[in-house]
Amino acid sequence: HLEDGTSLTSPGLLTAPQNVFNGYIRGVYPSFKVQAGDHFQAKVNCEYKATTCGVLFRVDYQLADGIVHDFWAFGEQYDGKYFDVDLDLSPLAGKDVRFVFTILSLGQASGDRALWVEPRILRTAP
């Protein structure tokens, strides 16, 4: 369920950082060639009833040199709301990138259950 109690109707990724102070969990995706007009979209929030959840959502990218570059971050506390993400990927157009999703605990990780709902790259015709 979304943080506001709404049932999921789309696929999602339920993620939980390591259960240590300032724990994290990270997913690195296969290389993807970004085109002008591409957008990353998702809903992000804490899982319903995860009332102690306090996390930082991150979307970063990695080029062929292996260095992970910052792209976007969003702090989330359990507040009964979700956030719609719509990131313009045009600055990366023409590059082969590996996207990196990270959830960082903001302190104690116990109860941190972060939900990425329908994360996707939307390609629009130029």
C-alpha positions as CSV (number, residue, x, y, z in Angstrom):
1,H,0.0,0.0,0.0
2,L,1.0,3.6,-0.6
3,E,1.8,5.7,2.4
4,D,-1.7,7.2,2.2
5,G,-3.3,3.7,2.4
6,T,-4.1,3.4,-1.3
7,S,-3.7,-0.1,-2.7
8,L,-1.0,-0.5,-5.4
9,T,-2.3,-1.0,-8.9
10,S,1.1,-0.9,-10.5
11,P,4.4,-2.8,-9.9
12,G,6.7,-1.4,-7.3
13,L,10.0,-2.0,-5.5
14,L,9.8,-2.2,-1.7
15,T,13.2,-1.5,-0.4
16,A,14.7,-1.6,3.1
17,P,18.2,-0.3,4.0
18,Q,20.6,-2.4,6.1
19,N,19.2,-2.4,9.7
20,V,22.1,-0.3,11.0
21,F,22.5,3.4,11.8
22,N,22.6,5.2,8.4
23,G,22.1,1.9,6.5
24,Y,21.5,1.8,2.8
25,I,20.4,-0.4,-0.1
26,R,21.4,0.2,-3.7
27,G,20.3,-1.3,-7.0
28,V,22.4,-0.8,-10.2
29,Y,20.7,-1.3,-13.5
30,P,22.1,-2.4,-16.9
31,S,23.4,0.2,-19.3
32,F,20.8,2.3,-21.1
33,K,21.2,4.8,-23.9
34,V,19.4,8.0,-23.0
35,Q,17.7,10.0,-25.7
36,A,16.5,13.6,-25.7
37,G,13.1,13.9,-24.1
38,D,13.5,10.8,-21.9
39,H,12.0,11.2,-18.4
40,F,12.3,9.0,-15.3
41,Q,9.0,8.8,-13.5
42,A,7.8,7.1,-10.3
43,K,5.9,7.6,-7.1
44,V,8.1,7.5,-4.0
45,N,7.0,7.2,-0.4
46,C,7.3,5.1,2.8
47,E,5.2,1.9,3.0
48,Y,1.8,2.2,4.6
49,K,2.0,2.0,8.4
50,A,5.9,2.3,8.4
51,T,5.5,5.2,10.8
52,T,9.1,5.3,11.9
53,C,10.4,5.5,8.2
54,G,12.8,8.3,7.5
55,V,14.9,7.9,4.3
56,L,16.6,9.6,1.4
57,F,15.7,8.4,-2.1
58,R,18.5,8.9,-4.7
59,V,18.6,8.4,-8.4
60,D,22.2,8.6,-9.7
61,Y,24.0,7.4,-12.8
62,Q,27.2,5.7,-13.7
63,L,29.1,6.2,-17.0
64,A,31.7,3.9,-18.6
65,D,34.4,5.3,-16.3
66,G,32.6,3.7,-13.3
67,I,32.1,6.9,-11.3
68,V,28.7,7.3,-9.8
69,H,27.3,10.9,-10.4
70,D,24.6,12.6,-8.4
71,F,21.4,13.3,-10.2
72,W,18.4,13.6,-7.8
73,A,17.7,13.1,-4.1
74,F,14.5,13.4,-2.0
75,G,14.1,13.2,1.7
76,E,11.0,11.3,2.9
77,Q,9.5,11.0,6.4
78,Y,6.3,9.1,7.1
79,D,3.6,11.7,6.7
80,G,0.7,9.9,4.9
81,K,1.6,11.3,1.5
82,Y,3.5,10.2,-1.6
83,F,5.6,12.2,-4.1
84,D,5.4,12.1,-7.9
85,V,8.9,12.1,-9.5
86,D,9.3,13.3,-13.0
87,L,13.0,13.8,-13.9
88,D,14.1,15.1,-17.3
89,L,17.0,13.0,-18.4
90,S,17.9,15.2,-21.4
91,P,21.2,16.3,-19.8
92,L,22.3,12.6,-20.3
93,A,21.1,12.3,-23.9
94,G,23.4,10.3,-26.1
95,K,25.2,8.7,-23.2
96,D,25.1,5.0,-22.1
97,V,24.4,5.2,-18.4
98,R,23.7,2.7,-15.6
99,F,21.1,4.1,-13.3
100,V,21.6,3.6,-9.6
101,F,18.7,3.7,-7.1
102,T,19.7,4.1,-3.5
103,I,17.7,4.3,-0.3
104,L,19.7,5.8,2.7
105,S,18.4,5.6,6.2
106,L,18.3,8.9,8.0
107,G,19.5,7.6,11.3
108,Q,18.1,4.3,12.7
109,A,17.1,2.1,9.9
110,S,14.6,0.0,11.9
111,G,11.2,0.5,10.2
112,D,12.6,2.1,7.1
113,R,10.5,0.6,4.3
114,A,10.8,2.7,1.2
115,L,8.5,2.2,-1.9
116,W,9.3,3.1,-5.5
117,V,6.0,2.7,-7.4
118,E,6.1,2.1,-11.1
119,P,9.6,3.3,-11.7
120,R,10.1,3.8,-15.4
121,I,11.7,5.7,-18.2
122,L,9.2,7.4,-20.5
123,R,10.4,8.0,-24.0
124,T,8.6,10.7,-26.0
125,A,9.1,11.4,-29.6
126,P,11.3,14.4,-30.3
